[in-house]
């Protein structure tokens, strides 16, 4: 089964690029383009490469050692305790008077369906104290032979803008997800069919009932992965519904007033879809109580051009999402610019408001792996540095949950860096 590409995304406006997905011997699913002004509630987009778990060729925060203290339950349900280790080993503690907050770096990946990339980031976590969030696409819990078990809101059964696994790849994906959980990483949801503008009805048209249906499907696909794929020998999936506390919507589409009630109905505590200008401390939605953990818009090094801090957005800005004819030297220059931008962000907030860096990514090899390489270099150089913790969203929330509310409010009132 060949690698699969899904729809992709751009910078300060919503920009979907015409791409195809599907194996070389199957009809292509095509996603059409459109442009919509971005806003804090309807952000610029990003998506996933939708690569099947074992099909492609090769391509925290916390302490480096695992804490021996008891492990806290998932944040957001009121059970996180100060001084009790999270699954990653990170121990949330309350700030003392006059103490600066830690510098958090939160790395996440959308889709998470490529075995070699799973293993690459697991290997990085062996070099430095690095844990991350993987937003799983539910389609990877089905194969091209069992896809009719899924129906997205307003779409026909078996329809998806991204690929399905093959029966041979499903057990590998389950093993990768289990390894991620065992090693203290977090799994959230990237929903299922990845329906964006051009594949309507997409997230921007969905109602709360539609988002509830899509989340019901995700949790059902996770729970019933074995039953839905009879004859495929695989391990039991360790991911349980209570572990899934957050999400990122496909292409960052959706309206908070429609999405957030569905998150509440599914006992979820955070969203990472709606972006913010500059790097600032996260806040909860006043109406819904959902943590808003979206990415920042920040100037690209050397240009002053502001964009969302996601790998595909860099790719779109630098190469119009097309690597054809790009030389290795040109890709190396793009990689250096992205790494310099990450360092600009880190320096701005480490020496400023100490707000967490939220970096969105995919398992990809775009632009001769410029973005994966830049992120790798950044993580290896920064994770484990003094006062610096590379953690999943879950652990960031756990830290904020144990702070004195007045202290957290003071942090949230600080000006954004790079705004």
C-alpha positions as CSV (number, residue, x, y, z in Angstrom):
1,X,0.0,0.0,0.0
2,X,1.5,3.3,-1.0
3,X,1.7,6.5,0.9
4,X,-1.4,8.7,1.0
5,X,-1.7,12.5,1.0
6,X,-4.7,14.3,2.3
7,X,-5.8,17.9,2.0
8,X,-3.4,20.5,3.3
9,X,-3.4,24.0,4.6
10,X,-2.1,27.4,4.7
11,X,-1.3,30.6,6.5
12,X,-3.4,33.6,8.0
13,X,-6.3,32.7,5.8
14,X,-8.1,29.4,5.2
15,X,-6.5,28.0,2.1
16,X,-7.1,24.4,1.0
17,X,-5.0,23.0,-1.8
18,X,-6.2,20.6,-4.4
19,X,-4.7,17.2,-3.5
20,X,-5.5,13.6,-3.9
21,X,-5.5,10.6,-1.6
22,X,-5.8,6.9,-2.2
23,X,-3.5,4.1,-3.3
24,X,-2.0,4.1,-6.8
25,X,-4.5,1.4,-7.9
26,X,-7.6,3.2,-6.5
27,X,-9.7,6.1,-7.7
28,X,-8.4,9.3,-6.1
29,X,-10.5,11.3,-3.6
30,X,-10.0,14.9,-4.5
31,X,-10.4,17.8,-2.1
32,X,-11.1,21.3,-3.6
33,X,-9.7,24.6,-2.6
34,X,-11.3,27.7,-1.1
35,X,-10.2,30.8,0.8
36,X,-11.9,32.2,3.9
37,X,-10.7,34.9,6.2
38,X,-9.2,33.5,9.3
39,X,-10.1,34.6,12.8
40,X,-9.7,33.3,16.4
41,X,-12.8,31.3,16.0
42,X,-12.2,30.1,12.4
43,X,-8.5,29.7,11.9
44,X,-6.2,29.1,9.1
45,X,-6.0,25.5,8.3
46,X,-3.7,22.6,8.5
47,X,-4.2,18.9,7.9
48,X,-2.4,15.6,7.8
49,X,-0.4,13.6,5.3
50,X,-2.8,10.7,6.0
51,X,-0.1,8.1,5.5
52,X,-0.9,4.6,6.5
53,X,0.9,3.2,9.5
54,X,3.3,0.7,8.0
55,X,3.0,1.6,4.3
56,X,5.5,4.3,3.9
57,X,9.3,3.9,3.5
58,X,11.7,5.3,6.1
59,X,11.8,8.3,6.1
60,X,8.6,17.1,28.7
61,X,8.6,17.4,29.8
62,X,9.3,15.9,32.9
63,X,12.3,14.3,34.0
64,X,14.4,12.1,31.8
65,X,13.8,9.2,34.2
66,X,10.4,7.9,35.1
67,X,9.0,9.1,38.4
68,X,8.4,6.5,41.0
69,X,5.5,8.4,42.5
70,X,1.9,7.4,41.8
71,X,0.6,8.4,38.4
72,X,-2.1,11.0,38.3
73,X,-5.3,10.4,36.3
74,X,-6.2,12.4,33.3
75,X,-6.4,16.2,33.8
76,X,-9.7,18.0,33.4
77,X,-11.8,15.7,35.6
78,X,-10.8,17.3,38.9
79,X,-8.5,14.5,40.1
80,X,-5.1,15.9,39.3
81,X,-3.1,16.4,42.5
82,X,-0.1,18.5,43.0
83,X,3.1,16.5,43.3
84,X,1.7,13.4,41.7
85,X,3.3,12.3,38.5
86,X,1.5,12.3,35.2
87,X,1.9,9.2,32.9
88,X,4.9,10.9,31.2
89,X,6.6,11.4,34.6
90,X,6.0,15.1,34.7
91,X,5.0,16.3,38.2
92,X,2.7,19.3,38.3
93,X,3.6,21.6,41.2
94,X,2.3,24.9,42.4
95,X,4.4,28.0,41.9
96,X,5.9,29.6,44.9
97,X,5.8,33.3,45.6
98,X,7.9,35.1,43.0
99,X,8.8,31.9,41.1
100,X,8.7,32.0,37.3
101,X,6.6,29.4,35.6
102,X,8.3,26.6,33.6
103,X,8.8,27.0,29.9
104,X,6.5,24.4,28.4
105,X,6.9,23.2,24.8
106,X,3.8,21.2,23.6
107,X,4.4,19.3,20.4
108,X,1.5,17.5,18.7
109,X,1.0,15.6,15.5
110,X,-2.3,15.3,13.5
111,X,-3.3,11.9,12.1
112,X,-0.5,9.8,13.5
113,X,-0.7,6.9,11.0
114,X,2.9,6.2,9.8
115,X,4.9,3.6,11.6
116,X,8.4,4.9,10.7
117,X,7.4,8.4,11.9
118,X,6.0,7.0,15.2
119,X,9.4,5.3,15.7
120,X,11.4,8.4,14.8
121,X,9.7,10.4,17.6
122,X,9.9,7.6,20.1
123,X,13.7,7.6,19.4
124,X,13.8,11.3,20.0
125,X,12.2,10.7,23.3
126,X,15.0,8.4,24.2
127,X,17.6,11.1,23.6
128,X,15.9,13.9,25.6
129,X,12.9,14.2,28.0
130,X,10.3,14.6,25.2
131,X,6.6,13.6,25.3
132,X,4.0,14.6,22.8
133,X,0.3,14.5,21.8
134,X,-0.9,12.4,18.8
135,X,-4.3,13.4,17.5
136,X,-5.5,10.1,16.0
137,X,-7.7,10.0,12.9
138,X,-10.4,7.4,13.4
139,X,-10.1,6.1,9.9
140,X,-6.9,4.4,10.9
141,X,-9.0,2.0,13.0
142,X,-10.5,0.6,9.8
143,X,-9.1,-0.8,6.6
144,X,-10.1,-0.3,3.0
145,X,-12.1,-3.6,3.4
146,X,-14.0,-2.5,6.5
147,X,-14.5,1.3,5.8
148,X,-18.3,1.0,5.5
149,X,-18.4,0.9,9.3
150,X,-17.9,4.7,9.3
151,X,-20.3,7.4,8.1
152,X,-19.4,11.0,8.6
153,X,-22.0,13.7,9.2
154,X,-23.8,14.4,5.9
155,X,-21.6,11.9,4.0
156,X,-22.2,8.4,2.7
157,X,-20.9,5.3,4.4
158,X,-17.3,4.5,3.7
159,X,-16.5,8.1,2.5
160,X,-13.4,9.8,3.8
161,X,-11.1,12.6,2.5
162,X,-8.1,10.6,3.9
163,X,-7.0,7.1,3.5
164,X,-7.9,3.9,5.4
165,X,-5.3,1.4,6.7
166,X,-4.7,-1.9,5.0
167,X,-5.4,-5.1,7.0
168,X,-1.7,-5.7,7.2
169,X,-1.0,-2.2,8.6
170,X,-3.7,-2.1,11.3
171,X,-1.8,-4.3,13.8
172,X,1.2,-2.1,13.4
173,X,-0.8,1.1,14.1
174,X,-2.2,-0.6,17.2
175,X,1.3,-1.5,18.4
176,X,2.4,2.1,17.8
177,X,-0.5,3.6,19.7
178,X,0.1,1.2,22.6
179,X,3.8,2.1,22.6
180,X,2.9,5.8,22.7
181,X,0.7,5.2,25.7
182,X,3.2,3.0,27.5
183,X,5.9,5.7,27.1
184,X,3.7,8.4,28.6
185,X,2.5,10.2,25.5
186,X,-1.0,11.4,25.0
187,X,-3.6,10.4,22.4
188,X,-6.3,12.9,21.4
189,X,-8.7,12.8,18.5
190,X,-8.4,14.3,15.0
191,X,-11.9,13.1,14.4
192,X,-12.3,10.8,11.4
193,X,-13.0,11.5,7.7
194,X,-11.1,14.8,7.6
195,X,-13.9,16.7,5.7
196,X,-12.7,20.2,5.0
197,X,-13.9,23.0,2.6
198,X,-14.4,21.4,-0.8
199,X,-15.7,18.2,0.8
200,X,-18.9,19.6,2.2
201,X,-20.5,19.3,4.6
202,X,-17.3,20.1,6.3
203,X,-16.5,21.2,9.9
204,X,-17.5,24.8,9.2
205,X,-21.1,23.6,8.4
206,X,-21.4,21.1,11.2
207,X,-23.8,21.5,14.0
208,X,-23.4,20.3,17.6
209,X,-25.3,17.2,16.6
210,X,-22.8,16.6,13.8
211,X,-19.8,17.0,16.1
212,X,-21.5,14.6,18.6
213,X,-22.0,12.1,15.8
214,X,-18.4,12.4,14.6
215,X,-17.1,11.9,18.2
216,X,-19.5,9.0,18.8
217,X,-18.0,7.4,15.7
218,X,-14.4,8.1,16.8
219,X,-14.9,6.5,20.2
220,X,-16.8,3.6,18.7
221,X,-14.0,2.9,16.1
222,X,-11.4,2.9,18.9
223,X,-13.5,0.7,21.2
224,X,-14.5,-1.8,18.5
225,X,-11.3,-1.9,16.4
226,X,-11.1,-5.7,16.7
227,X,-14.8,-6.4,16.1
228,X,-14.8,-4.1,13.1
229,X,-11.9,-5.9,11.5
230,X,-12.6,-9.6,11.8
231,X,-9.8,-11.9,10.8
232,X,-7.1,-9.4,11.5
233,X,-4.8,-10.5,14.3
234,X,-3.9,-7.5,16.5
235,X,-3.1,-6.6,20.1
236,X,-5.8,-5.1,22.3
237,X,-5.8,-1.3,21.9
238,X,-4.9,0.3,25.3
239,X,-6.5,3.6,24.4
240,X,-9.7,4.1,26.4
241,X,-12.3,6.9,26.2
242,X,-11.3,8.4,29.5
243,X,-7.7,9.0,28.1
244,X,-9.0,11.2,25.2
245,X,-9.4,14.7,26.7
246,X,-8.7,16.9,23.6
247,X,-8.8,17.3,19.9
248,X,-7.8,19.3,16.9
249,X,-10.4,19.6,14.1
250,X,-9.5,18.8,10.5
251,X,-8.2,22.0,8.8
252,X,-8.9,23.8,12.0
253,X,-12.5,24.2,10.8
254,X,-15.5,24.5,13.0
255,X,-17.4,27.0,15.2
256,X,-16.7,27.0,18.9
257,X,-20.4,27.4,19.8
258,X,-21.2,24.2,17.8
259,X,-18.1,22.2,18.7
260,X,-17.6,22.9,22.4
261,X,-21.0,21.5,23.6
262,X,-20.0,18.2,21.9
263,X,-16.7,18.2,23.7
264,X,-18.5,18.6,27.0
265,X,-20.9,15.8,26.2
266,X,-17.9,13.5,25.6
267,X,-16.0,14.5,28.8
268,X,-13.3,16.3,27.0
269,X,-11.5,19.3,28.4
270,X,-9.5,21.1,25.6
271,X,-9.5,22.2,22.0
272,X,-6.3,22.9,19.9
273,X,-8.0,24.3,16.8
274,X,-8.6,28.0,17.3
275,X,-5.4,30.0,17.0
276,X,-4.2,33.0,18.9
277,X,-2.2,36.1,17.9
278,X,1.2,35.8,19.5
279,X,2.3,33.5,22.3
280,X,0.1,33.9,25.4
281,X,-1.1,31.8,28.4
282,X,-4.1,29.6,27.6
283,X,-7.5,30.4,28.9
284,X,-10.7,28.5,29.3
285,X,-13.8,29.5,27.2
286,X,-15.9,31.5,29.6
287,X,-19.1,30.0,28.3
288,X,-18.1,26.4,28.0
289,X,-15.1,25.9,30.4
290,X,-13.1,24.3,27.6
291,X,-9.3,25.0,27.6
292,X,-8.4,26.8,24.4
293,X,-4.9,25.5,23.5
294,X,-4.6,26.7,19.9
295,X,-1.4,27.4,18.1
296,X,0.0,30.9,17.9
297,X,0.6,33.1,14.9
298,X,4.2,34.3,15.0
299,X,6.6,36.1,12.6
300,X,8.7,33.9,10.4
301,X,12.4,34.5,11.1
302,X,13.8,37.1,8.8
303,X,10.6,38.2,7.2
304,X,8.2,39.7,9.7
305,X,5.4,37.6,8.0
306,X,3.1,36.2,10.6
307,X,1.7,32.7,10.3
308,X,0.3,29.8,12.3
309,X,3.0,27.7,14.0
310,X,2.3,24.5,12.1
311,X,4.6,22.6,9.8
312,X,2.3,22.7,6.8
313,X,1.8,26.4,7.1
314,X,5.6,26.8,6.8
315,X,5.5,24.6,3.8
316,X,2.8,26.6,2.1
317,X,4.5,29.9,2.8
318,X,8.0,28.8,1.7
319,X,7.1,26.5,-1.2
320,X,3.4,26.9,-1.9
321,X,3.1,23.3,-0.7
322,X,5.0,22.0,-3.7
323,X,8.5,20.4,-3.4
324,X,8.8,19.7,-7.1
325,X,12.2,20.9,-8.3
326,X,13.3,22.1,-4.9
327,X,17.0,21.3,-4.4
328,X,18.4,19.8,-1.1
329,X,20.2,23.1,-0.6
330,X,17.0,25.1,-0.9
331,X,15.3,22.7,1.5
332,X,18.1,23.1,4.0
333,X,17.6,26.8,3.9
334,X,13.9,26.4,4.6
335,X,14.8,24.1,7.4
336,X,17.1,26.6,8.9
337,X,14.5,29.4,8.7
338,X,11.9,27.2,10.5
339,X,14.4,26.2,13.2
340,X,15.3,29.9,13.6
341,X,11.6,30.8,14.0
342,X,11.2,28.1,16.7
343,X,14.2,29.6,18.5
344,X,12.8,33.1,18.1
345,X,9.6,31.8,19.8
346,X,11.4,30.1,22.5
347,X,13.6,33.1,23.3
348,X,10.7,35.5,23.3
349,X,8.6,33.6,25.8
350,X,11.5,32.1,27.9
351,X,12.8,35.6,28.5
352,X,9.3,37.0,28.6
353,X,5.9,35.8,29.7
354,X,6.9,32.1,29.8
355,X,3.7,31.1,27.9
356,X,3.8,27.6,26.5
357,X,4.9,27.1,22.9
358,X,2.3,25.1,21.0
359,X,3.7,23.6,17.8
360,X,1.4,21.7,15.4
361,X,2.8,19.1,13.1
362,X,2.3,16.0,11.0
363,X,4.1,12.8,10.2
364,X,5.6,14.1,6.9
365,X,8.6,14.3,4.6
366,X,7.5,17.6,2.9
367,X,10.3,19.7,1.3
368,X,12.9,17.0,1.7
369,X,11.9,16.6,5.4
370,X,12.8,20.2,6.1
371,X,10.0,20.5,8.7
372,X,10.5,17.2,10.5
373,X,14.2,17.9,10.6
374,X,13.7,21.4,12.0
375,X,11.4,20.2,14.7
376,X,13.7,17.3,15.6
377,X,16.7,19.7,16.0
378,X,14.6,22.1,18.1
379,X,13.3,19.4,20.4
380,X,16.7,17.8,20.9
381,X,18.3,21.2,21.6
382,X,15.6,22.5,24.0
383,X,13.9,19.7,25.8
384,X,15.5,19.1,29.2
385,X,17.1,22.6,29.3
386,X,16.8,24.5,32.5
387,X,13.1,25.2,33.4
388,X,12.1,23.7,30.1
389,X,9.6,20.9,29.8
390,X,8.4,19.2,26.6
391,X,5.0,17.8,27.5
392,X,1.7,16.7,26.0
393,X,-1.4,19.0,26.3
394,X,-2.6,16.8,29.2
395,X,0.4,17.6,31.3
396,X,0.2,21.4,30.6
397,X,-3.4,21.4,31.8
398,X,-2.5,19.4,34.9
399,X,0.1,22.1,35.8
400,X,-2.4,24.9,35.2
401,X,-5.0,23.0,37.2
402,X,-2.9,23.0,40.4
403,X,-2.0,26.7,40.3
404,X,-3.5,29.3,42.5
405,X,-6.3,30.8,40.3
406,X,-5.1,34.3,41.1
407,X,-1.6,33.5,40.0
408,X,-2.8,31.8,36.8
409,X,-5.0,34.8,36.1
410,X,-1.9,37.1,36.4
411,X,-0.1,35.0,33.8
412,X,-3.0,35.0,31.5
413,X,-3.2,38.8,31.7
414,X,0.4,39.2,30.5
415,X,0.9,40.6,26.9
416,X,1.4,38.0,24.2
417,X,4.9,37.6,22.9
418,X,5.3,38.3,19.2
419,X,1.8,39.8,18.8
